[in-house]
Amino acid sequence: MAPRPAARRRDGQALPRRRDRGGDLLHRVPGRREPRGGWLAAARDPPRPEAASAAARPSRLGAAGDPGLLEDLHARRLRDQPLPLAALPGCRAQAGLRLSLPLLDLRPDDGRHGHLRAGGPKPAAAAAARGLRRPPVCRRRLLRRGRPLLVGSPAARSAVVIRALFRFVDERTASAPLLRKALRYVFPDHWSFLLGEVALYAFIVLVGTGIYLAFFFDPSTASTHYNGSYVPLQGHEMSQAYRSAVDLSFKVKAGLLLRQTHHWAADVFVAAIVLHMLRIFFTGAFRKPRDLTYFIGLAMLGTALLEGYLGYSLVDDLLSGMGLAIGYSVLMSVPFVGANLASLIWGGPFPGSSSFESRMYIAHVFLLPILIGTLLTVHLALVAVRHHTQFRGRRKTEQKVVGIPAFPGQAPRSLGLAFAVAAVL
């Protein structure tokens, strides 16, 4: 081989040749290491016989190494040097491999030993299957990674069923990446973050009970006489809307139950939204980039209040009549446009035309629920994109949410909360 040219600096100047000082670590110079000291032998030491015989042997490829390979060849994207020279005497330096390492992202050596290597985590203890009587069967069993299970236990069988279900869906819809991302979404582990879910489940109960009530309600102000089963109202003159509401309570099966459920679900819906917005306000979760989510929540709160106002005004009893009179007066007090706007909505002076009841009915059962559902969908989409906020704590940052995944952590909890809200209402 031809002799290698002298090493040079980055600017092209040749480096001065460094003398071998006894007791110092030399950089990029091959040589023998002592068992303890780890420093290279001095140049004045005579060569050993085995070293001379090794040099006399012909060079060849194989385990002995490639004679044409430069000693300072380094891997891509790493420095062309090992670690910088340490100002340590040879007696304190430890013998070891010379590796080319990056300058950043190195873990400190506090509390670690150079002769030890990191090992894998210990497996967690699997829960004993008390009801398992037959021996475990491990033929054709698919288990989840990272979770200790007894082969043949109910947990293992449920894992197989879940895996088969998602494989069935993915083979037909190619939605595995989306499902994986949705199931790994992290929810903060705090009870105050469940207030929004309570409002969502109350709205679902409202829609379900409202559909049933809409089948039997008659939005008409036409006059009629009551001849139903409720004795105190026998022979009294009333509107068709009020009579249908009374018949819902006394003639329709489960009508009174669903009507009261609809009433209390509306109260819980508004109360949960208010508490949810208060939590967002006092924790500062309304700030950029989540300000749009906060404004959509405020719009949803106003729409829910208007929806409730129109809902109890449909019954056409004394309470609804007084509420409509107050609303008409408030709208009339708006400067410049109040009188014209009130006349347009009511169709004339209070109590308005006969078509006003039908307008309220369409807005209550069709327009406003669709608007609330749209706002709710956009609100949830923005929350999923920007992720939940969280209280200050260890390992909690703006880019990292500490909590539980959507499945199997949050999903059973949300499902139980949904059934609890429906049962209480």
C-alpha positions in Angstrom: 0.0 0.0 0.0 1.1 3.6 -0.6 1.7 5.6 2.5 -1.4 7.7 3.6 -0.9 11.5 3.3 -0.6 13.5 6.4 -3.7 14.6 8.2 -4.9 18.2 7.5 -7.2 20.7 9.1 -10.5 21.8 7.5 -8.7 24.8 6.1 -6.1 22.6 4.3 -3.1 23.2 6.5 -1.2 20.1 7.6 -1.4 19.1 11.3 1.9 19.0 13.3 2.9 15.5 14.1 2.1 14.6 17.7 4.6 12.8 19.8 3.6 9.8 21.8 3.6 10.9 25.4 3.6 8.2 27.9 0.3 8.2 29.8 -1.8 10.2 27.3 -4.6 9.0 25.1 -3.7 9.4 21.4 -6.3 10.1 18.8 -6.6 8.2 15.5 -3.4 6.2 16.1 -3.7 2.4 16.3 -1.8 0.6 18.9 -1.9 -1.8 21.8 -3.9 -1.0 24.9 -2.9 -2.0 28.3 -5.4 -4.1 30.3 -5.8 -1.4 33.0 -4.3 1.8 32.0 -5.9 1.9 28.5 -3.1 4.1 27.1 -0.9 3.3 24.1 2.5 1.8 24.6 5.4 4.3 24.3 7.3 4.4 21.0 10.5 3.4 22.7 9.1 0.0 23.7 10.6 -2.8 21.6 8.1 -4.8 19.4 6.9 -8.1 20.7 7.6 -11.3 18.9 3.9 -12.0 18.1 3.5 -8.5 16.7 6.5 -9.1 14.4 5.1 -12.4 13.2 1.7 -10.9 12.5 3.4 -8.2 10.4 5.3 -10.8 8.5 2.2 -12.7 7.5 0.7 -11.8 4.1 -2.3 -9.5 4.3 -5.6 -11.1 3.2 -9.3 -10.4 3.4 -11.5 -12.1 6.0 -11.8 -11.9 9.8 -8.3 -10.4 10.1 -9.6 -7.3 8.3 -9.2 -5.5 5.0 -5.7 -4.1 4.6 -7.1 -1.5 2.2 -9.6 -0.1 4.7 -8.6 3.2 6.3 -8.6 3.2 10.1 -10.5 6.4 10.4 -13.4 5.5 8.1 -16.7 6.6 9.8 -20.3 6.1 9.1 -22.5 8.6 7.3 -24.1 11.5 9.2 -21.6 11.1 12.0 -18.5 13.1 12.9 -15.2 12.1 11.3 -13.7 11.9 14.8 -14.6 9.9 17.9 -15.3 11.8 21.1 -13.0 14.8 21.7 -9.8 14.1 23.6 -10.3 14.1 27.3 -7.9 15.8 29.5 -7.3 12.6 31.6 -4.1 10.8 32.3 -3.7 7.3 30.9 -3.9 5.7 34.3 -7.5 7.0 34.8 -8.8 6.4 31.2 -10.6 3.2 30.7 -10.1 0.9 27.8 -13.0 0.6 25.4 -14.3 0.9 21.9 -13.6 4.0 19.9 -17.0 4.9 18.3 -18.0 7.9 16.2 -20.9 9.6 18.0 -23.0 12.7 17.3 -22.4 15.8 19.5 -26.1 16.1 20.6 -28.8 13.9 22.1 -26.3 11.9 24.3 -27.6 10.6 27.6 -25.4 11.6 30.6 -23.4 8.8 32.3 -24.6 9.7 35.8 -25.5 6.5 37.7 -24.4 4.2 34.8 -21.5 1.8 34.4 -19.5 1.4 31.3 -19.3 -2.4 31.5 -23.1 -2.8 31.8 -25.6 -2.8 29.0 -29.3 -1.9 29.1 -31.8 -4.8 29.1 -35.4 -5.1 28.2 -38.2 -4.4 30.7 -39.3 -7.2 32.9 -42.6 -8.8 31.9 -45.5 -7.9 34.1 -47.3 -10.5 36.1 -50.4 -11.9 34.4 -53.6 -12.0 36.4 -54.7 -15.5 37.4 -57.8 -16.8 35.6 -59.9 -18.2 38.4 -62.6 -19.6 36.2 -60.2 -21.3 33.8 -60.6 -25.1 34.4 -59.3 -26.6 31.2 -55.6 -26.4 30.2 -54.5 -23.4 28.2 -54.8 -23.9 24.4 -52.2 -21.9 22.5 -53.0 -23.1 19.0 -54.0 -20.3 16.6 -54.1 -17.7 19.3 -53.4 -14.0 18.5 -52.4 -11.9 21.5 -51.9 -8.2 21.8 -48.3 -7.0 22.1 -47.2 -5.4 25.4 -49.9 -6.9 27.5 -49.5 -10.0 29.7 -52.3 -12.5 29.2 -52.9 -16.1 30.1 -53.3 -18.0 26.9 -56.8 -19.3 26.6 -58.2 -16.8 29.2 -61.3 -14.6 28.4 -59.0 -11.6 28.0 -57.1 -13.4 25.3 -60.2 -14.5 23.5 -61.6 -10.9 23.5 -58.3 -9.7 22.1 -58.7 -12.2 19.2 -62.3 -11.0 18.6 -61.3 -7.3 18.5 -58.3 -8.0 16.2 -60.5 -10.0 13.9 -63.2 -7.2 13.9 -60.7 -4.5 12.9 -59.1 -6.7 10.3 -62.6 -7.3 8.8 -63.2 -3.5 8.7 -59.8 -2.7 7.3 -59.9 -5.3 4.5 -63.1 -3.7 3.2 -62.6 0.0 3.9 -58.8 0.4 4.2 -59.4 2.6 7.3 -56.7 1.0 9.5 -54.6 4.2 9.8 -57.6 6.3 10.7 -58.9 3.8 13.2 -55.5 3.4 14.8 -55.2 7.2 15.2 -58.7 7.4 16.6 -58.1 4.6 19.1 -54.8 6.1 20.2 -56.2 9.6 20.9 -55.3 10.6 24.4 -57.8 12.1 26.9 -56.7 13.9 30.0 -57.5 12.0 33.1 -59.6 14.5 35.1 -63.3 14.6 35.9 -63.8 18.2 34.7 -63.1 17.1 31.1 -66.3 15.0 31.2 -68.6 18.0 31.4 -68.6 18.3 27.6 -69.4 14.7 27.2 -72.4 15.1 29.6 -73.7 17.9 27.4 -73.3 15.6 24.3 -75.2 12.7 25.9 -77.9 15.1 27.1 -78.3 16.4 23.5 -78.6 12.8 22.2 -81.4 12.1 24.8 -83.1 15.4 23.7 -83.1 14.3 20.1 -84.4 10.8 20.9 -87.3 12.0 23.1 -88.1 14.9 20.9 -88.6 12.6 17.9 -91.1 10.6 19.9 -93.0 13.7 21.2 -93.2 15.2 17.7 -95.3 12.3 16.5 -98.2 13.3 18.9 -97.9 17.1 19.1 -100.2 19.3 17.1 -98.7 22.8 16.6 -102.0 24.7 16.1 -103.7 27.6 17.9 -107.2 26.5 16.7 -109.7 26.6 19.5 -111.2 23.3 20.8 -112.9 21.9 24.0 -111.3 19.3 26.1 -113.1 16.0 26.6 -110.3 13.8 27.7 -109.5 11.7 30.8 -108.2 14.6 32.9 -111.4 15.6 34.9 -110.4 19.1 36.0 -110.1 20.3 32.4 -113.4 18.7 31.2 -115.3 21.1 28.9 -112.7 23.9 29.0 -111.8 25.7 25.9 -108.2 25.5 24.8 -105.9 25.4 21.7 -105.1 22.3 19.8 -101.4 22.6 20.9 -102.3 22.6 24.6 -104.8 19.7 24.2 -102.2 17.6 22.4 -99.7 18.3 25.2 -102.3 17.2 27.8 -103.1 14.1 25.8 -99.3 13.3 25.7 -99.3 13.2 29.5 -102.5 11.1 30.0 -103.3 9.1 26.9 -100.1 8.3 25.1 -98.1 5.4 26.5 -94.9 6.6 28.2 -95.8 10.1 27.1 -95.5 11.7 30.5 -92.2 9.9 31.2 -90.7 11.0 27.9 -92.0 14.5 28.2 -90.4 14.9 31.7 -87.2 13.3 30.4 -87.1 15.8 27.5 -87.6 18.6 30.0 -84.8 17.5 32.4 -82.4 16.7 29.5 -82.8 20.3 28.2 -81.9 21.6 31.7 -78.9 19.3 32.0 -77.8 20.2 28.4 -77.7 23.9 29.2 -76.2 23.5 32.6 -73.4 21.2 31.3 -72.5 23.7 28.6 -72.3 26.5 31.1 -70.1 24.6 33.5 -67.9 23.4 30.5 -67.5 27.0 29.3 -66.6 28.1 32.8 -63.9 25.5 33.1 -62.5 26.6 29.7 -62.5 30.2 30.8 -60.9 29.9 34.2 -58.2 27.5 33.0 -57.3 29.7 30.0 -58.2 27.0 27.4 -59.8 29.6 25.2 -56.5 31.1 24.0 -55.0 30.8 20.5 -55.0 28.4 18.7 -58.2 27.1 20.5 -60.1 30.4 20.3 -62.2 29.3 17.4 -63.3 26.3 19.4 -64.3 28.6 22.3 -66.4 30.9 20.1 -68.2 27.9 18.6 -69.0 26.8 22.1 -70.5 30.2 22.9 -72.6 30.1 19.8 -73.8 26.6 20.8 -74.8 27.9 24.2 -76.8 30.8 22.7 -78.5 28.4 20.3 -79.4 26.0 23.1 -81.0 28.8 25.1 -83.1 29.9 22.1 -84.1 26.2 21.5 -85.3 25.9 25.1 -87.2 29.1 24.9 -89.1 28.0 21.8 -89.6 24.5 23.3 -91.6 25.6 26.3 -93.4 28.3 24.3 -95.0 25.6 22.1 -97.3 24.3 24.8 -99.4 27.4 24.7 -100.2 27.5 28.4 -100.0 30.5 30.8 -96.2 30.0 31.3 -95.4 30.0 27.6 -97.8 32.9 26.9 -96.1 35.1 29.5 -92.6 34.1 28.2 -93.6 35.1 24.6 -95.0 38.4 25.9 -91.7 39.2 27.6 -89.8 38.2 24.5 -92.0 40.3 22.3 -91.4 43.3 24.6 -87.7 42.8 24.6 -87.5 42.6 20.8 -89.7 45.7 20.5 -87.2 47.7 22.7 -84.3 47.2 20.2 -83.6 50.6 18.6 -84.3 51.2 15.0 -85.1 47.6 13.9 -86.9 46.2 16.9 -90.5 47.0 15.9 -90.1 45.8 12.3 -88.3 42.6 13.4 -91.0 41.8 16.0 -93.8 42.3 13.4 -91.9 40.1 11.0 -91.5 37.2 13.4 -94.9 37.3 15.1 -96.7 38.3 11.9 -98.3 41.3 13.5 -99.0 42.7 17.0 -98.8 40.2 20.0 -100.0 37.4 20.2 -99.3 37.4 16.4 -100.9 35.5 13.6 -102.0 31.8 13.6 -98.9 30.8 11.6 -96.6 31.9 14.5 -97.0 28.6 16.3 -96.0 26.6 13.1 -92.9 28.8 12.7 -91.8 28.1 16.3 -92.5 24.4 15.7 -90.3 24.2 12.6 -87.5 26.2 14.3 -87.6 24.0 17.4 -87.8 20.5 15.8 -85.8 21.1 12.6 -83.7 24.2 12.1 -82.1 24.7 15.6 -81.4 21.0 16.2 -79.5 20.8 12.9 -77.6 24.0 13.7 -76.7 22.6 17.2 -75.6 19.3 15.6 -73.4 21.1 13.0 -71.8 23.3 15.7 -71.2 20.2 17.9 -69.6 18.3 15.0 -67.2 21.2 14.1 -66.5 21.7 17.8 -65.4 18.0 18.2 -63.4 18.1 15.0 -61.4 21.2 16.2 -60.8 19.5 19.6 -59.5 16.4 17.9 -57.2 18.4 15.7 -55.8 20.7 18.4 -56.1 18.1 21.2 -57.4 18.6 24.7 -55.9 21.2 27.0 -54.7 19.9 30.4 -53.8 21.2 33.8 -50.1 21.9 34.6 -48.2 18.9 35.8 -45.2 16.7 35.4 -44.4 15.8 31.7 -47.4 17.8 30.5 -46.6 20.2 27.7 -48.5 21.9 24.8 -47.2 19.2 22.4 -47.8 16.2 24.7 -51.0 15.2 26.4 -50.7 13.0 29.5 -53.8 10.8 30.0 -55.4 7.6 28.8 -56.0 6.4 25.2 -59.4 6.3 23.6 -59.4 2.5 23.6 -59.5 0.6 25.9 -59.2 3.4 28.5 -61.6 6.2 27.7 -64.2 4.3 25.6 -65.6 2.2 28.5 -65.7 5.2 30.7 -67.5 7.3 28.2 -70.0 4.5 27.5 -70.7 4.1 31.2 -71.2 7.9 31.5 -73.6 7.9 28.6 -75.7 5.2 30.2 -75.6 7.0 33.6 -76.8 10.3 32.1 -79.6 8.5 30.2 -80.6 6.6 33.4 -80.6 9.7 35.6 -82.7 11.7 33.1 
